[in-house]
Amino acid sequence: MSNIEYYAYEVRFHEAPEGHKERSHYFFSLAAIFDHFTPSEVGCSVQTLYRTGVREGRKYEGRRCVVRRFRIYRKPQRERA
């Protein structure tokens, strides 16, 4: 059984960005956020998020959004014969 920890990032906008209905969006990496949104939509660059050290318990709060990291819990998979 695997003890790998999985994490995701939530980007929660204060107001939904233009062209989007939802305020919350989820990604598996900080860089993936910027494949979907521009730095001006997020309000910062990917480098800023890395420098901030976004991790569980520590978030980035900006003028446009909040970015936080959280653990994803998975059921362990059985070993296959």
C-alpha positions in Angstrom: 0.0 0.0 0.0 1.2 3.5 -0.8 1.8 6.2 1.8 2.1 8.9 -0.8 0.4 12.1 0.2 -1.6 13.9 -2.4 -2.3 17.7 -2.4 -4.3 20.1 -4.4 -4.6 23.9 -4.6 -7.8 25.9 -4.3 -8.0 29.3 -6.0 -11.0 31.1 -4.5 -11.7 34.4 -6.2 -13.4 37.2 -4.3 -15.5 37.7 -7.4 -15.8 35.2 -10.3 -13.3 36.1 -13.1 -14.8 37.3 -16.3 -16.0 34.4 -18.4 -16.3 32.0 -15.4 -19.4 31.3 -13.2 -17.5 29.7 -10.3 -15.4 31.4 -7.7 -13.5 28.3 -6.6 -11.1 26.4 -8.9 -8.9 23.4 -8.1 -5.5 22.5 -9.4 -2.8 19.9 -8.7 0.1 22.4 -9.1 0.7 26.1 -8.7 1.9 26.3 -12.3 -1.4 24.7 -13.6 -3.2 27.7 -12.2 -1.5 29.9 -14.8 -2.4 27.5 -17.6 -6.0 28.4 -16.9 -5.8 32.0 -15.6 -3.5 35.0 -16.4 -1.4 36.6 -13.6 -3.6 39.7 -13.9 -6.7 37.6 -13.2 -5.0 35.9 -10.2 -3.4 39.1 -9.0 0.1 37.7 -8.7 2.6 35.5 -10.6 3.5 31.9 -10.0 6.9 33.0 -8.6 5.0 35.0 -5.9 3.1 31.9 -4.9 6.3 29.9 -4.7 8.0 32.6 -2.6 5.0 32.8 -0.3 5.4 29.1 0.4 1.8 28.2 -0.1 1.3 24.9 1.8 -1.1 23.3 4.2 -1.8 25.9 6.9 -0.2 28.7 5.0 -2.1 30.5 2.2 -1.7 33.4 -0.2 -4.2 36.2 0.2 -4.3 38.8 -2.5 -6.6 41.5 -3.8 -8.3 39.1 -6.2 -8.2 35.7 -4.6 -7.0 33.3 -1.9 -4.8 30.4 -2.8 -4.4 27.5 -0.3 -3.1 24.0 -0.4 -4.9 21.0 1.1 -4.4 17.3 1.4 -6.5 14.9 -0.6 -7.3 11.6 1.1 -7.5 8.5 -0.9 -8.5 5.0 -0.1 -5.3 2.8 -0.3 -5.3 0.5 -3.3 -4.9 -3.2 -2.8 -1.8 -4.9 -4.1 -2.5 -6.7 -7.4 -1.3 -10.3 -7.8 
